[in-house]
Amino acid sequence: MRRWRDKHLKKVQLGRTSEQVSEVCLGTMIMGSTIDEPTSFAMLDRFMELGGDFLDTANCYAWWIGRGEFVGDESEELLGRWMKARGNRQQLFVATKVGGRLRDVASIRDANGDVYWDRVDGDHERQTATTIRAAVEDSLRRLQTDHIDLYYSHLDDRETQLEERLKVLNDLVVAGKVRHLGASNYRAWRLERARSISAANGWAAFVAIQQQSSYLRPKQGADFGTAVNFDSELADYLLANPEVALLAYSPLLKGIYEDEAKRKAYYNWSQFDSDDARSRLTTLTALAADLHVTNSQLVLAWLLNREPATIPMITGSGLAQLEHNLGAVEIALMPEQVATLDAAGS
């Protein structure tokens, strides 16, 4: 049996803040680079037309595209141009990030423009007070706005003391340049430590955590480098601390749910390839067929019904794919269907 709801996006509370944001967040990572400006504008317009207001970018998107022609300004600059052209800044909830930008993009490419991936982490900007103060001004300029609604610490920079980072982030909130703070790619214990430090000092605390999260579960010991995958420890923390919202990035794992060849070619497939993954894929595929939806749409619908409460981050290579992915909000899963998906695996 299937049930449907209206495609118009509902509003949900961001953690325990007073903010009401769209139930899905539109990721704009490759807008302005892979996706050209007219297509990007059309996607943003359609998202907003359906009730979407939550947009996500970063001060490093997307330096890795191409052969060195991009430096990380592109996504923020495109959003700034779109918001200015539409005059809609006050209707939006805009998130960006600090910490993932490279200090010297040219130095991590060879003469052919190929990336030296082993050098990338060492070239990330460190989240010192000086770096963050400069970075927020650069993001505000590129976005053509006077405030950022949600400002993430993009990576957990272990070389800089948490106290230094959290103090300057609080200063930005006090100054009105940032409204709320979030963390991305932080392990649960580091998230708790950061929030404890902020609480002890009376500083603004992280109200959101953005983590890689999908229906398939990584194998034990999986290593994604600087990316951190949602796990049972973070789930337990968030269930006990609902004041922290969960944003799920890369929910469709680069589009591997529909295509076995694409799955096997996915650069991180080795981190998921297991009996557990095969069992969950079998269950997912069977239910998607019963509901007459795609596997990808069902993954997003499941995330919208998951505990802890989750805001999936969606995107697309163009307007048609975005429209397809947004179709997930029309699927009204019944509790027993969610339970079936939850229970699958070895």
N, C-alpha and C positions, 0 to 999 in steps of 0.2 A: 504494500500500500504506500502511496506517496501523497504528500500534502504540499501545497504551495502557498507562498505568501507574496505580497507585493514586492517588486524589485527595489522600491525606494528604500534607501538606507536608513536604518533606525539610528537613534542616538543612544550612546551608552556612557556611563560615568567613568571618568578616568581615575581609577583607584578610588580614593575617598576624597578627591578634590571636588570643587564645585563645577569642574569642567564637564560639559556634555559634548562628546565627539562622535563622529560617525563610527559605526561598528566595524568597519574596515578602514585601514589607512592606505593611502596610495603612495607607493614607493616611486620616487622619481630619479632613481640612480642613473639610468642611462639616457634620460632626457637631456637634449643638448649635445649629445655625442652620438651614440648609436641611433637614437630616435631624433629625427630632424624637428625643427621648430614648429612647422605647421601641424605635423602629426602630434607632437607633444601638446600643443595648445588644444587640439581637438580632444585628446584624451582627458586633459584637465577640465575642459568645459563639460564633457559628458559626465565625469565623476561628480562634479559640482551639481549638474542638472539632476542627478539621481539622489542628491542629498549628502554627498560626500563633502567633508570639510577638513579632514585630517590628512596632512601632507608630510612626507618624510624625505629629507635630503641629508647631505653632509658636506663638509668643506673639503672633501677629497674626491667627490664623484665627478667624472669617472676617469682618473688619470691613467688607468691601465688599458683603456680602449685605444685601438689604433697602434701607431708606431711612434708615438711621442708627441703627437699634435695636441693632446689634451693634458692639462695640468691639475685638474680637480676643481676648477672654478665653475665648470660648465652647467651643472645641474642647478646650483644656487642662482647663477646668473639668469638662466632660462626662467626659473620661477619668479625672479624679480621682474623680468620683462613682462611675463604673463599677468602677474598681479597688477602691475602698473597699467597695462593695456586694458584690463578688465575693471580696474578700480574696486577690487573686491577684498583687499587685505583684511578688513575688519570682520569679514564673514568666514575667515579661515583659521585653522589651528595648525601652525607651521612648526615642524620639528627639524632641527639640524644638529650637527655633531662637531666635536673637536677631538683631535687625537689620532685620527687616521690619515691625516695629510702627510705627504712626504716633504722632507726638507729640501731635497734636490732630485726632482723627478728624472732629470737627464742622466744622473749618475747610476741609475739602476737599469739602464738599457744599454745593449751593445750597439755596434755600428749599424746593425740591421733593424734596430728598434725593438728587438726581443727583450723581455724583462728578465733581469737576474732575480728570480724570486727569492733566492736565499739571502738577498741583501735588503729586502723590503722592510722587514720588521726593524732592523737596525736603523732605518732611515725615517721611521715615523717621528713626527713632531712629539716631543715630550711635553707632558701636561704640567709644566711649571706655571707659576702665576703670570710671569711675563708672556709666555706663549699664549695662554688662554685669553689674557686681556687683549692681545693683538688679534687673535683669531676671531673673537666675537665681533670686533669692529669690522674685520674683513667680511665676515658673513652678513652682518647687517647691511654693509655697503652693497654686496652682491645681490642680496634679497630686496634691496631698496625699501627697507622697513626700519622702524625705530625700536622694534622689540622682537624677540623670539619666544614663541609660546612654550616650547619644550626643548631644552638644550641638553644633549647627551654627552657624557664622557664616553667616547666611542670605543675605546679600548682601556683595559686596566693597566695603565703604565706603572709597572712595578719599580721603575727607577726614580719615580717622584713620590714623595711622601703624600699619603692620602690627605693629611691635614692641610698641606699647602694647596692641593687641588680643590678640596671642599671649601676652604676659606674663600678663595677667589671666586668660585662659583656662587657662593652665598653673596659675595659683594655685588655680583652682577644682578642677582635677584633684588637686592636692596636698592640698587641703582635704577631698577625698572627696565633694564635692557633684556632681561630674561624673566619669564613668569614662573616656569617650573623646571625642575632638574630631573634628568634620567641617566641611567647607566646602560651601557651595551657591552656584551661579551665579558661580564663580570661573573665569577663563580658565586654561588650562594653565600659562602662564608665571607667573601670580600664585600658583597652587597650589604650583609648584616654589619660588618665592621664599619663600613662607610656611613651607614645610617646611624649607628651608635655614636660615632664621632660627631656627626652633625647634631644629634639630639643633645649630647653632652655640652655642646657649645652654643646651643640655641640657634643653629644655622638652618637654612632651608635644606631639606633632605631629598634624596631621590624618591620620586613618586612613580617611576616607571622603570622597567627593565626590558631591554630589547635583546632577544636571543634567537639564534637559529632554531627553528622548531617546525616539525612536520609530522605526518602520520607514521612514517617509517622511523624506527628507532635505531640509532647507531649501534654498532657492535661494541661490546665491552672493550675498553682501551682505545677506542677510536680517537684519532688526533686530527683536529681541523686547524691546527696552528693557532693564530690569534682569535679565530672564531670560536665561540663557546656554544655548545648545543644544550638546549633545554633538557633537564634530567630530573630524576625523582627527588633529588635533594632540593632543587629550586622549586619544584612543585609543592613539596611539603612546606617550604618557607612561605610561599605565596598564599597557600591555603590558610596559614596561620597569620598572615599579614596582608589582608586584602586591600590595605591602603596603597600597595604597590601594584600598578597595572602591568600586565604582561603583553608585550608586542612580539608577535612571531614573524621573524624575517625568513626569507627563502622557504616559504611553506610548501612550494611545489618542487623544490630541489631541482631547479633548472628544467622543469618540464618532463621529468622522467616517468611519470605515472601512467602515461598512455602508450609509451613506445619502448619495447624491450631493447631495440638497437640503441636508442638514445640513452637508455638506462645504463647499458654496458659501456657506452662511450663517456658517460659522466665522470669527470675527473675525481670525484669523491665516492664513486660507487663502491669501491673496496672497503669504505668505512661503514657501509650499510649491508653489504652482501652477506646474508646469513639465512638460516632456516626461519628465524623470527620474521625477517623482512619478507620472505617468500610467502609465509603463512598470512601475514597481514595484507599483502598484495592480493592474494586469492580471495580473502574475505571482502576487501574493498571492491574488487572488480565484480564480484557476484552481486553485492548490494547495489552498486552503481548501475548494473544492467537491469536489476529489478525496478529501480527508480527512474530508468531512462535518462540518466545524467552521465557525465563523464567522470572518470576517476578523479581528475583534478578538482572538479566542482565539488565532489563529495568530500575530498580532503579539506577543502575550505569550509564546507558546511559543518564538518565534524569539529574543526577548530572553533567555530562559532558557538558550538554546544559543549565545549570541553570545560572541565574543571581542573585547575583554576581558570577563571574567566580570561579569555584570550581575545586580543584584537589582532586578526591576521593582517599582514602587510601584503598587498597585492600589487601587481603591475601587469605589463603585457608588452609585446614587441610592437604593438600598434593598436588601433581602435578596436578592431575585430576581436583580438585576443583579450583585451581589457573587458569588452562587453561579455565575452564568454566567461571569464573568471568572475565577473560581478554577478553572473547568473547563479552563483552559489548561494547568494542571500535569499533566493526564492525557494530554496529547499527547506522545508520545515520538517526536520527529523523528529521522529517519535523517540521517547526515552529508550525503548527496547532496541531501536536501531543504533542509537549511540552506544548502548551497552554491548551490542554485538561487535561493533568496531573496537571498543575499548578492550574487550576480552581476547581479541584475536592475537595470535603469536605463540611462540614456543617458550 
